[in-house]
Amino acid sequence: MTTMMRAFETGAAAVPSTLGTAAAPVDSGALAEPTSQPAQEAAPPHGRAIVITSGKGGVGKTTTTANLGTALAARGARVVLVDADVGLRNLDIVLGLESRVRFHLLDVLEEKATLDEALVRDKRSESLSLLAAAQTREKEDVVTAAMTALIVELRRRFDYVLIDCPAGIEKGFKNAVAGAQHAIIVCTPEVSAVRDADRVVGLLPNDWRPELIVNRVRPQLVKKGKMLSVDDVNDILHLPLLGVIAEEPGVIIATNKGEPLALDATSETGAAYRAMAAKLAGDALPASPRPQDGRAGSWFAKLGTLLGGR
């Protein structure tokens, strides 16, 4: 059993040495001397841990994680992005940090590297860091209790811990959710994505109130009744709407270049991510127009059109 696991199960306040820098040597002769100073307890976690999830793969969770984290860091917050998709690491590529990853999540959990060694500082923002996933391991290799203890420690160091959740609802999902306090659901305007998102919402803790991002909306298809509108999606999910992202070729270009659009002052998508970051930070913002103007009619009528009806 690892030190992190023992600390988690016993409720110990002390943080394992592998989570930070190496522990200083102990003078064995001093052990017999009573101490007049009480042991210093670790500071309580103050940061907010948010899991970005969906159920369905390919809806934009990783791109969302990278851009929201970048936008929050640009506001001055200390942010760490955790890639929980063990075996399919991609968050480092979206951030343009793939060549700087030396250690990964499981190296920290298995005490092969310290947390300080594994965290990768972003190229553009000193307040943004990445904890990459392992590429050659399986999600089942992660012990859920150890993952929870790691997220608690990250909450002590950072204002926001954004966890990029893998697709599906198996062990990888459970590990990603275990240490979080809040969830953001990323959903595209597709029937299968809405159904999977609804399933994921039902698996989250009952006291959570997840927020929704509708991604890859194509206004022209919505107008023609060939794509679900934002309201259609939320008629099923009934979640607070954090934001809407329109389909934009610039997203693919920015992803391939490892440059989050949240830093692009000329991009409407970048502006949308910055607005969502402001809402997460608690700013009161005026309602902004959505990139959709769906035709009138019920969700079921639109579903019939999408499936070939008239």
C-alpha positions as CSV (number, residue, x, y, z in Angstrom):
1,M,0.0,0.0,0.0
2,T,1.4,3.3,-1.0
3,T,2.0,6.3,1.3
4,M,-0.7,8.2,-0.4
5,M,-3.2,5.4,0.1
6,R,-2.3,5.1,3.8
7,A,-2.7,8.9,4.3
8,F,-6.1,8.8,2.6
9,E,-7.5,5.8,4.5
10,T,-6.3,7.0,7.9
11,G,-7.4,10.6,7.4
12,A,-3.9,11.8,8.1
13,A,-3.3,15.5,7.4
14,A,0.3,15.0,6.4
15,V,1.0,14.9,2.7
16,P,3.3,12.2,1.4
17,S,6.8,13.4,0.5
18,T,6.4,12.2,-3.1
19,L,3.7,14.8,-3.6
20,G,6.2,17.6,-3.1
21,T,9.9,17.9,-2.9
22,A,12.0,15.3,-1.2
23,A,11.8,15.1,2.6
24,A,14.7,16.4,4.6
25,P,16.8,13.8,6.5
26,V,15.8,13.2,10.1
27,D,18.3,13.3,13.0
28,S,17.7,10.0,14.8
29,G,19.1,11.5,18.0
30,A,16.4,14.1,18.1
31,L,13.6,11.5,18.1
32,A,14.0,11.0,21.9
33,E,13.6,14.7,22.6
34,P,10.0,15.8,23.4
35,T,8.9,18.6,21.2
36,S,7.2,21.7,22.5
37,Q,5.7,22.5,19.1
38,P,2.6,20.7,17.8
39,A,2.9,19.0,14.4
40,Q,2.0,21.4,11.7
41,E,-1.1,20.3,9.9
42,A,-1.5,20.6,6.1
43,A,-3.5,23.6,5.0
44,P,-7.1,22.8,4.2
45,P,-7.8,22.5,0.4
46,H,-9.2,25.8,-0.9
47,G,-9.2,25.2,-4.7
48,R,-12.2,24.0,-6.7
49,A,-12.0,20.6,-8.4
50,I,-14.2,20.4,-11.6
51,V,-14.5,17.4,-13.8
52,I,-15.3,17.9,-17.5
53,T,-17.3,14.9,-18.7
54,S,-19.8,13.8,-21.2
55,G,-20.1,10.0,-21.5
56,K,-19.7,10.1,-25.3
57,G,-16.3,10.4,-26.8
58,G,-15.3,13.0,-29.4
59,V,-17.5,15.8,-28.1
60,G,-14.7,18.2,-27.2
61,K,-14.0,17.5,-23.5
62,T,-10.2,17.9,-23.9
63,T,-10.4,21.1,-26.0
64,T,-12.9,22.5,-23.5
65,T,-10.6,21.6,-20.5
66,A,-7.6,23.3,-22.2
67,N,-9.4,26.4,-23.2
68,L,-11.3,26.9,-19.9
69,G,-8.0,26.4,-18.0
70,T,-6.2,28.8,-20.2
71,A,-8.9,31.4,-19.8
72,L,-9.0,31.0,-16.0
73,A,-5.2,31.3,-15.8
74,A,-5.3,34.5,-18.0
75,R,-7.5,36.0,-15.3
76,G,-4.7,35.4,-12.7
77,A,-6.0,32.2,-11.2
78,R,-3.7,29.3,-10.4
79,V,-4.9,26.4,-12.5
80,V,-3.9,22.8,-13.0
81,L,-5.3,20.6,-15.7
82,V,-5.3,16.8,-14.9
83,D,-5.5,14.4,-17.8
84,A,-7.4,11.5,-16.4
85,D,-7.7,9.6,-19.7
86,V,-5.0,7.1,-18.9
87,G,-3.9,5.2,-22.0
88,L,-5.1,7.9,-24.4
89,R,-3.2,11.1,-23.5
90,N,-4.2,14.1,-25.6
91,L,-4.3,17.2,-23.3
92,D,-0.6,17.8,-23.6
93,I,-0.9,18.0,-27.4
94,V,-3.8,20.5,-27.3
95,L,-1.6,22.7,-25.0
96,G,1.5,22.2,-27.1
97,L,3.4,20.7,-24.2
98,E,3.9,17.1,-25.4
99,S,7.7,17.5,-25.6
100,R,7.9,18.7,-22.0
101,V,6.2,15.7,-20.3
102,R,8.7,13.7,-18.3
103,F,6.5,12.0,-15.7
104,H,2.8,11.3,-15.5
105,L,-0.2,10.8,-13.2
106,L,0.6,7.2,-12.4
107,D,4.2,8.0,-11.7
108,V,3.0,10.3,-8.9
109,L,0.4,7.8,-7.6
110,E,2.9,5.0,-7.5
111,E,5.6,7.2,-5.9
112,K,8.0,7.0,-8.9
113,A,8.1,10.8,-9.1
114,T,7.1,13.7,-7.0
115,L,4.2,15.9,-7.9
116,D,6.6,18.8,-8.4
117,E,8.5,16.7,-10.9
118,A,5.4,15.7,-12.8
119,L,3.7,19.0,-13.1
120,V,4.5,20.8,-16.4
121,R,4.4,24.6,-16.5
122,D,2.5,26.1,-19.5
123,K,4.6,27.9,-22.1
124,R,2.3,31.0,-22.1
125,S,1.1,31.3,-18.5
126,E,3.1,30.7,-15.3
127,S,-0.1,30.1,-13.4
128,L,-1.2,27.2,-15.6
129,S,0.1,23.7,-15.1
130,L,-0.5,20.2,-16.6
131,L,-0.5,16.8,-15.0
132,A,-0.4,14.4,-17.9
133,A,-1.9,10.9,-18.2
134,A,0.1,7.8,-18.8
135,Q,0.0,6.6,-22.4
136,T,1.1,3.0,-21.9
137,R,-1.0,2.0,-18.9
138,E,-4.7,1.1,-18.3
139,K,-7.4,3.0,-16.4
140,E,-7.7,0.1,-14.1
141,D,-4.2,0.7,-12.8
142,V,-5.4,3.9,-11.0
143,V,-6.5,3.3,-7.4
144,T,-9.6,5.6,-6.9
145,A,-8.7,6.4,-3.3
146,A,-5.2,7.5,-4.3
147,M,-6.6,9.6,-7.1
148,T,-8.9,11.3,-4.6
149,A,-6.0,12.1,-2.3
150,L,-4.0,13.5,-5.2
151,I,-6.9,15.9,-6.1
152,V,-7.1,17.1,-2.5
153,E,-3.4,17.9,-2.6
154,L,-3.8,19.8,-5.9
155,R,-6.7,21.8,-4.4
156,R,-4.2,23.0,-1.7
157,R,-1.9,24.3,-4.4
158,F,-4.2,25.7,-7.0
159,D,-7.4,27.7,-7.3
160,Y,-8.9,25.4,-9.9
161,V,-8.3,21.8,-10.7
162,L,-9.9,20.9,-14.0
163,I,-10.1,17.1,-14.6
164,D,-10.3,15.9,-18.2
165,C,-12.6,12.8,-17.9
166,P,-12.3,9.9,-20.3
167,A,-15.3,8.8,-22.4
168,G,-17.5,6.1,-21.0
169,I,-18.9,5.4,-17.5
170,E,-16.4,2.7,-16.3
171,K,-13.4,2.9,-14.0
172,G,-11.8,5.9,-15.8
173,F,-15.0,7.9,-15.2
174,K,-15.2,6.9,-11.6
175,N,-11.6,7.9,-11.0
176,A,-12.1,11.3,-12.6
177,V,-15.2,12.1,-10.6
178,A,-14.0,10.8,-7.3
179,G,-12.0,13.8,-6.2
180,A,-14.2,16.5,-7.9
181,Q,-16.7,18.8,-6.3
182,H,-18.5,20.0,-9.5
183,A,-19.1,18.9,-13.0
184,I,-19.3,20.5,-16.5
185,I,-21.1,18.4,-19.1
186,V,-19.9,18.9,-22.7
187,C,-22.5,17.8,-25.2
188,T,-22.9,18.2,-29.0
189,P,-26.3,18.6,-30.6
190,E,-26.6,14.9,-31.5
191,V,-29.2,12.5,-30.2
192,S,-26.6,10.0,-29.1
193,A,-24.5,12.6,-27.3
194,V,-27.6,13.9,-25.5
195,R,-28.6,10.5,-24.3
196,D,-25.1,9.7,-23.1
197,A,-24.9,13.0,-21.3
198,D,-28.2,12.4,-19.6
199,R,-26.8,9.0,-18.4
200,V,-23.7,10.6,-17.0
201,V,-25.7,13.3,-15.1
202,G,-27.7,10.4,-13.4
203,L,-24.4,8.9,-12.2
204,L,-23.1,12.1,-10.5
205,P,-23.7,12.8,-6.8
206,N,-27.2,13.9,-6.1
207,D,-26.1,17.1,-4.4
208,W,-24.2,18.3,-7.5
209,R,-25.7,20.8,-10.0
210,P,-23.7,20.2,-13.2
211,E,-23.4,22.9,-15.8
212,L,-23.8,22.4,-19.5
213,I,-21.7,23.4,-22.5
214,V,-23.3,22.8,-25.9
215,N,-20.4,22.3,-28.4
216,R,-20.2,22.4,-32.2
217,V,-23.5,24.1,-32.9
218,R,-24.0,24.8,-36.6
219,P,-26.6,27.6,-36.9
220,Q,-27.5,27.0,-40.5
221,L,-28.3,23.4,-39.8
222,V,-30.4,24.4,-36.8
223,K,-32.4,26.8,-38.9
224,K,-33.1,24.1,-41.4
225,G,-34.2,21.7,-38.7
226,K,-31.3,19.3,-39.4
227,M,-29.6,19.8,-36.1
228,L,-30.9,20.1,-32.5
229,S,-30.8,23.6,-31.1
230,V,-29.4,24.5,-27.7
231,D,-32.9,24.6,-26.3
232,D,-33.7,21.1,-27.7
233,V,-30.6,19.7,-26.0
234,N,-31.6,21.3,-22.7
235,D,-35.2,20.2,-22.9
236,I,-33.8,16.8,-22.1
237,L,-30.9,17.6,-19.8
238,H,-32.4,20.5,-17.8
239,L,-29.0,21.9,-16.7
240,P,-27.8,25.5,-16.1
241,L,-26.2,26.6,-19.3
242,L,-22.6,27.6,-18.9
243,G,-22.0,28.4,-22.6
244,V,-22.4,27.5,-26.3
245,I,-19.6,26.9,-28.8
246,A,-20.3,27.2,-32.5
247,E,-18.6,24.9,-35.0
248,E,-15.5,26.7,-36.2
249,P,-12.6,25.5,-38.4
250,G,-10.3,27.5,-36.3
251,V,-10.7,25.1,-33.4
252,I,-9.1,22.3,-35.3
253,I,-6.3,24.5,-36.5
254,A,-5.6,25.8,-33.0
255,T,-5.7,22.3,-31.6
256,N,-3.2,21.0,-34.2
257,K,-0.9,24.0,-33.4
258,G,-1.2,23.5,-29.6
259,E,-2.5,27.0,-29.1
260,P,-5.8,27.3,-27.2
261,L,-8.2,29.7,-28.8
262,A,-9.0,31.2,-25.4
263,L,-5.9,33.4,-26.0
264,D,-7.0,34.6,-29.4
265,A,-8.6,38.1,-29.0
266,T,-10.1,37.9,-32.5
267,S,-11.8,34.6,-32.2
268,E,-15.5,34.3,-31.3
269,T,-14.8,30.9,-29.9
270,G,-12.1,32.3,-27.8
271,A,-14.4,35.0,-26.5
272,A,-17.0,32.3,-25.6
273,Y,-14.4,30.4,-23.6
274,R,-13.3,33.5,-21.8
275,A,-17.0,34.3,-20.9
276,M,-17.5,30.8,-19.5
277,A,-14.3,31.2,-17.4
278,A,-15.7,34.5,-16.1
279,K,-18.9,32.8,-15.1
280,L,-17.0,30.0,-13.3
281,A,-15.1,32.7,-11.5
282,G,-18.4,34.3,-10.3
283,D,-18.6,37.3,-12.5
284,A,-22.1,38.5,-13.3
285,L,-22.3,38.8,-17.1
286,P,-25.1,40.0,-19.4
287,A,-26.7,37.3,-21.5
288,S,-24.9,36.9,-24.8
289,P,-26.6,35.8,-28.1
290,R,-26.3,32.1,-28.8
291,P,-24.9,30.8,-32.1
292,Q,-28.3,29.2,-32.9
293,D,-31.7,30.2,-34.0
294,G,-33.7,27.1,-34.3
295,R,-36.9,26.8,-36.2
296,A,-40.1,26.7,-34.2
297,G,-41.5,23.4,-33.1
298,S,-41.1,20.7,-30.5
299,W,-38.0,18.7,-29.8
300,F,-39.9,15.6,-31.0
301,A,-40.8,17.3,-34.3
302,K,-37.2,18.2,-34.9
303,L,-36.1,14.6,-34.0
304,G,-38.5,13.3,-36.6
305,T,-36.9,15.6,-39.2
306,L,-33.4,14.5,-38.2
307,L,-34.5,10.8,-38.6
308,G,-35.9,11.4,-42.0
309,G,-39.5,12.5,-41.2
310,R,-41.4,15.5,-42.7
